[in-house]
Amino acid sequence: MSFYKKILVLVFVFIQCQMSQANVLGTDSQTFNPTTNGLDFVTVHSSATLEPGIVNIGFFLNYAVNTLPYLYGVGGAGATRTRFNDRLLSSDLNFGVGLAPNWDIGFSFPYLWSQQVDDGGQLGRYSQTGVTGQRMNTKYRFFNGESWGWAAIASVDKSLVENNPYTGDGPGPTFNLEVAADIMLNDILLGFNFGHRWRSPGSSLATTYGISPLPNQWIYSMAASYLLSSLDTKLIGEIYGSYPNGKSGDALTQNVSDRERSSLEALFGVKYDLTTSLAFHVGGGTEIYHGTGTPAWRVYSGVNYAFGPVWGKSPLAAAPQPMRDVRNLPKVQNFTLTFLRFKFDSTELDPSSFKNLDTVVQMIRATPNVQKILVEGHTDSVGAEAYNQKLSQARSNTVKTYLKDHMPELNKVDFQAIGYGESRPIANNGNYQGRAKNRRVVIRVTRKIMVGDKPETEESSITF
């Protein structure tokens, strides 16, 4: 069994073993919900999706104080930021998978680990720990420009919390539809989400607790991030909230808790890339508006581990297509290899890369009048800049040697190799799949234009 399959099996067993229902008097649900694809922000969606076959596994812990509501009109009792009345330790286990270009899906399992309640009064609380819900989402990106894009996100939440006045007795699933847009301004990525939440409340428990089920809601959020490439660290700030759309099903809407039906929360955190696949998050947040589920203070930490593609685009190049009329070939042909593999922390090629390079060799051999072959090495931004520069130079030398050894008939051609390190990114170094695109080798083949040649373009590019 492969390493990745072992991880998925262990996670599945964990979920099945922990699938016990929690019971609560009070909060609707936690407002801190990390994205399942692990791209760009923490809880706010960008327009980006996981590429086909890319898998992300995330695990986040969050510790929140003063999250639970006071019942029966205890005005302002839980509103102070200095008196800690309750403490909740929760987690989110997330899975994200890229299904097709511009389309991914995700699953999330929130879990309550512990609670501590200091003020017994009329403070709502959970009666037991366990999985509190099940969520599924899907995102489709409709547009991806050079500096901005937008996507639609649909999700469904199934609460496993019983006896909850904010959802009613025996509620149905909650459906959410959002639009996500982002734009890159200089080195700052801005994200905006706006959507609607349709609730399916159960029977009202207002006669028992004085709280009617929440109505449908408008949901909104915005985020900004800035990547410190020299530190492999991204700074992230977010604001997210909700606003009721209409009244609940009761003839007379009741809310005798200290919590408003609207909510608004701010968050600030950092993401540190431990490796090209593993990212660590840490940060904190606070309520701006004293609504359902918002804490006086929150601290969180988490990891996202991405790998793949486990299907879809193969790391082995396809057989070369028949060449066009050689007289129409451009002066410069660029071959970009994004799936070239080297042994870990080494300049030695992995045997899985030989087929890609052999394909390039065949295509160069079919190119007449080759004058120069330049091999460029590029890395992502993880690690020290000087180290990446040295590694990219060494690896480009390795590829140059491979090409020379397999094309002895071109021994008079000018072969050169240069390493650019992390200085020329073509994608966002702030996430796994962007870093994968930046770790590449580009082979530039320049040919002499002869009499009778009629190139359609000056330069062409092929990416493996």
N, C-alpha and C positions, 0 to 999 in steps of 0.2 A: 504494500500500500504506500502511495506517495506521501510526502510530507504534508502537502496541502490537503489531501483527503483525510489524513489523520486529524488535522486541525478541525475540519468540518464535522467529523464524526464526534469528537470530544465536545464541541459546542452543542451539537444536537442532543447528546446525552445530558449535558448540563441543563438545557432548557426543559427537557422532559422531567428531570428529577426535581426541578424547582417550580413546576407549574401548579402552585397552590394559590388560591384566591385570597386577596386581602379584603378587609372589611373596614369601612371608614364612616365616621360621622364628620362631614366637613368638606374638605377641599375637593374641587372638581377633578383636577389632575395637575401634575407638575408642569410648569411653564418652560422648563429647560429640556429641550428635545434636540439632541445633536442630529445633524444630517446623516443619512445612512451611506452616502457615497464618499464622505470625508473630503470633499473638494472645497477649497477656497476659504470657507468661513467655519463657524462652529454650529449655530442653530439656523442661520439664514442661508437660503439657497442662492447659489449663483446660477447662471444659465448653463453651466458646463455639466456634462453627463459623463459617466464612466464609459470608456470605449469598449467595444465588443470583447467579451471574455475576461475583462479586468474585474477582479473581486476585491472588495474592501471589507475588512472586519474591524469594528470599532467597539471599544468598551470604555465607558465614562462613569466615574463616580462623582456625585455632587452632594455636598453637605450644606443644608439650608436651615436657617433659624427664623422663627416667627412666620411660618408658612400656614399653619392651621388657623381656622376661623374661631372667633368667639361667637357663641349663639345667644339668642334671647336678648339682643339689644345691649350687650355690654359695650357701650360706646367707647371706641378708641382704646380699649384695653390691650389690644395686640398691636397697636400702631407704633409703639416706641422702638427706636433702633438700639437702645442701650439696655433694655431689659429683655433677656432671652427667656421666652415662655415655652418654646418647643424647639426641638432639633430633630431633623430627619436626615438619614443617610440613605440615598437612593442610587440606583445605577441604571444604565441603558446598555443593552447588548444589541449591536447593529450589524446588519449585513447588507451590502450593496453589490449589485452585479450589472455589468453592461451587457445588454441583450443584442443591440444592433447599433449602427451609427446614429448618434444623437438620441438614444433611448436607453434608460436604465430602470431598474426596480430596486426596492429596498424593503427590509423587514426590521422591526424594532421590538424589543421586549423590555419594558421598564420594570424595575424590581425594587421593592422597599426592603432594605436590610434591617433598619432599626429606627426607633423613635424614642425620644426622651421628652416628657411633658412635666414641666415644673409647676404650672398653675392648673390645678385640677378643675376649677370653676366650671364654666360651661364651654370649655375648649374642646372642639371636635378633634377626634383622633382615630387612628387605625386600630382595629382590634387584633390584627395579626399581620405578620410580614408575608411577603411573597410577590409573585408577579402581579402587577396591577393592571396590565393591559397588553394588547397585541396591536401592532400597527403595520400597515403595508402602504407603500407609496410607489408611484411611477412618475418619471419625468421624461418629457420629450422636448428637445431643443428645436425650435422652428427656424432660428436664424443665428448665425455665428459670423460676425464681421471681424475686421481687423482689431477694432477697439471695443466693440460692444456686441451683445447678443441677448436673446430672450427665449424663454421656455415656459411651458405649462406643467404644473404639478398637480396630480390627483392623489388623494390619500384617504384611507379609511381607518378609523380607530375603533377597536372593540374594548370597552372597559370591562375589567374583571372584578371591579370593586362593587361590593354589595352595600345596600342600605345607605346610599349616598343621596342626600337631598338635592344636590346640584344637578344630578342626572335623573333622579326619580327611581322608583323600584322597577327593576327589569327593563332597563333602557335598551334600545337598539343601537346599531353602530352609528358613529358620527362620520360624516363625509366632508372633505375639504377640497376645494379647488382654488389654486393660486396661480398667479403669473409672476415669474421671476425674471428680472432684467439686471444686467450689470454693464459697467462701462469702466475702461481703464483710462485714468487721467494721470499722465506722466507715469509715476511708479505706484500710484494708489489705485486699488481696485475697489469700486463702489458697487454694492448690491442692493436691490430693492425687491421686496415681495409684497403682494397685495392679493387678497382673496376673500372667500366666504366659507363659513362653516355651517353645515346643516346638521342639526341635532335631531335625534329620535328619542325624546325623553320617555321614561317609564311613568308609572303612576306617581302622582305628586305625594311627597312626604311632608308637605307644608303644615298639615294639622299636627304633626308630631314634633317637627323641628323648627317651624316658622320660616322655612326657606323653600321657595318654589324652584323647580328645575330651570336651568339657564335657557334662554331663548337662542335662536340662531345668532351668529356673530360675524362681524367683519374682522378679518385678521390682517395684520400688517407688520412689516419689519424692514429694517435697513441695516447695512453693515459697511465697514471700511477695513481694508487690510493693506499692510505695507511690508514687503519682504526685505529683511536685512540679509542680503546674500552673503556678506562676509561672516555673519554669525550663524547662518543656516536657520534663521529665526524669522517668523512672521508675527507682526503685531496685528491684533484683531479687536475691533470695537463693534458692538451691536446694540440695537434697541429693538424690542419686539413687544407687541401688545394685541389687545382685542377690544372690540366695542360691540355691545348688544344691538341686534337688528330686530326690533319689535319686542313683544312681551312673551312671557312663557304661557303655557296652556291654561294656567289658573285664571279664573274670573278676576281675582284680585291678586296681583303679583305680590308675593311676600319676600322680604329679605331682612330678617331681624338679626343678622350677624354684623360684625364690624367690617365686613368685606364688601367692596363695591363690585358691581357686575362687569365693569370695565377693568382692564389690567394693562400695566405698562412696566417694563423692566429693562435695565441697562446692564451690559456685560462688557468686560474687558479681559483679554487673555493673550497668551503667546503660544505659538506652535513651534516646536523645535524638531528639526529633522535629524533623528538619531542616525538613520541610514537612508538609503534611497527608497526603501520600502516602509520604514517604520517612523512614525511621527508621534511626538509626545505633546499633549496639551495641558496647560494649567492656567487658571484665571479665577475671576470672581465677578459678582454682580450684586445689584441692589434694586429694590423696587423704586419706581418713580411715582407710581400710583398704587394705592393700597387695594389691589383687587384680588380675586380668587386665585390662589396658588402662588402669588408673588411673595418672596421672602424679604425680610428686612435686610438680610445679607446672605450671600451664597458664595461658596468656593467650590471649584471643580477641578478635576484632573482626568486625563484620559489618553488613550492611544488609538491610532488608526494604523492597521497593517494592510497594505495593498500588494497584490501579486497578480501575475498573469502576463499576457492573455492565456487562459486555460483552454480557449477555443477561438475560432475566428481566424484572424490573420496569423499565418504560420511563420515561424522564424526562418523557415527554409524558402528560398526564392523559387518562384515558378520557372518553368523552362522558358528560355528567351524566345520572344516572338520573332518571326522572320524579319530581317532587316528590310527597310525601304530601299529604293534606289540610292546607292551610296553617294551619288552626285548631289542628292538633296540633304545629306546629313549636315547638321550644323557644325560650325567651327569648334565649339566647345560642348562636350557632353558631360553632364554631372550625374554620378551614381551615388545616391545617399543611402547608406546602410544603417538603419536604426535598430536592426536585430542582430548586429554583429556581437558575438559573445567572446569574452576573454575569461580565462580562469580567474578566480577571486583574487583581487588585489595583485594582479599579475599582468605582464605584457604578453603572455603566451596565449595564442588563440585556442578557443575551445573547438574540438572537432565538429561541433554542430554548425560552425560558421563556414566550414570549407565549401559547402554547396553554394552558399551565397557568393563567395569570392570566385568560385569556378564559373558561376554564371556571368559575373562581370568580366572574367578573363575571356570567355567566348564572345561577348559583345565587343570587347576592345579589339580582339583579333579580326572581327568583321568590319572594323573601322579602318578605312585606308589612310595612308599618309599621316600616321600619328607622329607628332613632334614632341609632345611633353605630357607627362603624367604626374599630377600633383595629388598627394594624399594628405588630407586634412583630418586631424583628430580633434574631437570636441568632447567635453564632459558636462555634467550638470554642476550645480553650485555647492553640493554637499561635500564638505571637507575643506581643507586649507587651499587657498588659491594657488600658492606656489606648488603644492603637491599635485593639484589637478593639471597645472601647466606641464609639469615634468612627466606625469602619467600619459597625458594626451600625446606628447612628443614621442615617447617610447612606443606607444601603441601604433601611431601612424608609421613609425619606422618598421614595425613588425609587418604591417600590411604592405608597405612598399617592398619589403624583402620577399614576401609571398608572391606578389605580382611579378617581380623580376624573375624569380625562380621558375614560374610557370609560363613565362613568355620569353624564352631565351632568344627568339627571333627578333625581339625588340631591344636588343642589348645596346643599340646605338641611340635609343630614345632617352631624352632627359627625364630621369625619375627624381622627384623631390618629395620630401615629407616635412610637414610642419604641424606643430601642436598649438592649438588656440586655447586649450584649457576650458574655462567656464566663461570666456569673454564674449562669445558669440551665441547666446541662446536664441532658439527659434520658437520656444514655447515657455509656458509659465513654470519656473523652477519651484513654485510653491506647492506643487502636488505631484503625486507619483507618476502619472502618465505624462505630465509635462516634462519631468526630469528624464523619462525614458526617451522622449523625442530628442532631447538635448544631448544625450549620450550617443553620438553618431560618428561615423567615418564618412567623409565625402571624397570621392575619387573624381578628379577633374581631368578629362582627356581632351587635349587640344590637338587639332589636326591642321595640316597645311591645306589651304584652299587651292585647288588646281584649276587650270583652264578647263572650262566646260562644266565645272561644278556650279550648282545653283541652290545653295542652302535656303531652306524655307525660313529659318530663324538663325540668329547668331549663336544662340545657346539653348540647350534643352536639358531637362532633368528627369531622372527616373528614381523613385524611392522604393526600397525593398523593406 
